[in-house]
Amino acid sequence: MKDNPNKDDIEQMSGLKRDSWLIRNTKRLLTILRAPGQIRHLRRFVASHKPGYLFDKPSPWLGFDAIDYLAGRISPGWQVFEYGSGGSTLFWLKSGAAVVSVEHDANWYAQMQPRLKQHPQVDYRLVLPEAGDICEPQPDSSADPHCYHSSDPHYAGLNFRCYASQIDEFPDQHFDLVVVDGRARPSCLMHSVAKLKVGGLLVLDNTERRYYLTHVQPFLKGFAEHRFRGLAPASPAYLQTQTSIYVKQSR
């Protein structure tokens, strides 16, 4: 290699790196597309990588199959509670739902607020994590719903009890849909199950992360699970996400 590569050399090397990345991810993408039903999402998957897609065409950041399942069921007037805001918030609102959305990130909350000002049917809340561990830190404490812990090391020494318990102020069987796609997900699920109507939907995203489900099965008795695995908007081509949607069948 030259000691001082010129502009043409740099452009050539950048092109090789870019082509190599494209080749690697194309192979991974083709592997995913061979799975049943995934080829039909290709056009949406490619379009979703354009900046602003999740807002310009409001969409939850869930797997495409899960999005389609929800889009075919949500109705105007639904009561929705979500942990984690974004394109999903706009999607529920566009569908005619009333939404309570809880966000833990102050910067993201500030970015979302202007997009939601014109929607009176949204209750948008910033709930920051609080100092202190609820449980003694252990390797699996983020899987324990009673610990209110996030696996993200940025939140070490903090807890999400106030965040997860926001839903407690609502009556039991109040919501048609609860979406758990934020922090301390096992804890959020624990607080959510009683708040769903019979026939209501509980969405838990990224259940390919098995620790989310390690300690929450007792709370999911009386629910029927629908599992969706495949492509998701604006995700790397090598990433298959898994979204679990639970239908409440009894109190």
N, C-alpha and C positions, 0 to 999 in steps of 0.2 A: 504494500500500500504506500502511496506517496506520502511524504512527510507533511506536505501542505496541499491537500486536494483542492482543485479549483471548483467553480460553481457547477460545471457540467458533471464532475465526479460526484459531488454531493447530491445532485438531482438524481443521478443514476443509482446511487446507493439507496436514496430514499424510495425510489421507484421499486427497487428490489425488495426492500423491507415491506412496502405496502402490498406488493403482489404476493409476497410470501404470506402475509397476514390474511389476505383475501383467499388464497388457496386453502390455508388451514381451516378457516372458518366456513368456506364453501363446502368442504368435505363434511364438517360437523353439521352444517345446516341440512345437507342432503340426507344425512343419517336420520335427523329428526323428521324430515319431510316424508321419509319412507314409513313412518308410523301411521297407523290408520287415522284418516281424517285431517292430517296436518297440512297437506298440500293446498287445501282450500284457503289457508290463512296466509299464503306466501305474499300475495299482493299487499295485504294489510300490514304484514310484518315488515316488508321493505319500506312502505310509506311511513310507518311509525318511527323510523329513525330520522325523519326530518325534524329540525328544531321546532318545538312547540306543538307537536302532534297531539299529545295528551290533553292539551287545552283547546287547540283549534277544532279538533273533533273529540270532544270530551270522552274520556275513556278511563275506567279503572285500570290500575297497573296489576292486572290479574292475567292468567292464561286466557287466550282467545276463546277457548271452549267454555270456560267459566263465565266470561263476559256474555257470550251468546246465551247461555243458560239463564243468566240473570235478566238480560234484556227481554227475554220472552216471558218473564214473569212479573217484573216490577210494574206497578200500576199507579196512576195519579192518586194522590192522597196517602200513599204509603208513609209510614213512620220509619225513618232510617237513622241508625246510630253507627258512626264509624270512628275507629281508632286509626288516625293517619289520614291526612287530607291531601288533596291534589286534583287531578283530572277526574277521579272518582266522585268527588264532591259535586263537581259541575254535571257529571253524568246523572247522578241521582236527581239533582235539581231539574235538569232538562226533562227528566221522565215524569216530573210533576210531584215528586216526593217532598216531604218536610224532613230536614236533615239536622241532626246534631253531630257536629264534627269536632273531634278532640285532637289537638296537635301539640307535640312536645318541643318542637324546634322553633325558636323565636324568629330566626331569619326566614324560614320557610313560611311561617305564619304571616310575617310582614309582606312577603311576596304574594300570598294568596288573598289577603284582605281586599285589595282593589278589585280583584276578579269577582268577589262575592258581595260587594256593596249593593249591587242592584237586585240582590235576591233576599227579600225579607223572610223567606221561609227557611233560612238557615240560621242555626245557633252555632256560631264558630267560637271555639274556646282554645285559648293557649293555656296549657297546664304543664309547667316545668317540673322536672324531677326534683325530688327533695334530698337533702343531705342525710346520710346515714344508711347503713345496711339493716334491713329487717331481719335477715337471717345471717348467721355466720357464713362468710363467703366460702363456697365449696365449688368444685368443678362442675357440679350439676345444679347449682342454685338457680340458674336462669330457666331451668326446666320445672322448678317447683313453683306452682301458682301462688303459694303463700309467701314467697320471698320478694315478689315485685321487682325482680332483678332483670337487667338487660345483659345479654352476652357481649355487647359492644364494649370494648375496654375503655372507650371515652366516657362511659357512665359508671366506672368503678367508684364505689363508695356512695352511690346515689340509689334512690329507690323510686318506683313509679306507682306507689300506693294511691296517691291522690289522683293521678292520671287514670288508673284502671278503675277506680271507684266512682268516676263521674256519672256512670250510668245508674248508680244506686239511688239517685234522687227521683227516678221515674218509677211508676207503679210496675208491679209484675205484669207480664203479658201485654206490654205496651207497644213493643216494636214489631214491625213486619220483617225487618232486615237489620242484622248487626254484622258489621264488617270489622274483623280483627286483622289489621295490616300495619300496626305501629310497633311500639315498644312493649316489652314484658307481656308477650302474647298469651302465655298460659294463664297469667293473672287476669288479663282482660277477658278471656274466655270464661274463667270461673265466675266473674261478676255478671256476665252477660246472659247466661242460660235462662235464668228466671225471668228476665225482662222480655223474652221473646214470646209472641203469641203462639198458640198451637197452630201449626202450619207455617210458622215463620221460618226464615232462613238465617243460618249462622255461617258466615264465610270466614274461614281461616286460611290465610295465604301462606305459601312457601312450606307446605307440609312435607316437602322433600327433606326439610330439616327435622329429623325424626324426634329430636328432643322436645319439640313443641307439644307432642302428643304423649310423652312418657308418663305424665302424672295427671292427665286431664280426662282419661276415659270414664271415670266415675261420674263426671259432670255431663257426659254425652249419652248417658242412658236415656232411652226414649227418643233418640234422634236417628234418622236414617242418613247415611253418608253417600254423597256423590263426589267422586274423585276425578279431577281433570288434570291431565299431565300433557304438556306440550309447549308450543311457542307462546310468548307473551309480548306485548308491545314494547318497543324500544329496549329490548334485551339483547345481549350478545348472541350471535348465532349458535354458539355452543351450549347455551343455557336452556335447559328445559325446566320450566317451573311446574310446581304442582299446587293446585288450589283445591281445598276440600270444602264442600258446601253441605251443611247438615240441616236437614228438615226436621223441625220439632213435631213429633207425632203425639206426644202426651205431656202433661204437666210434670 
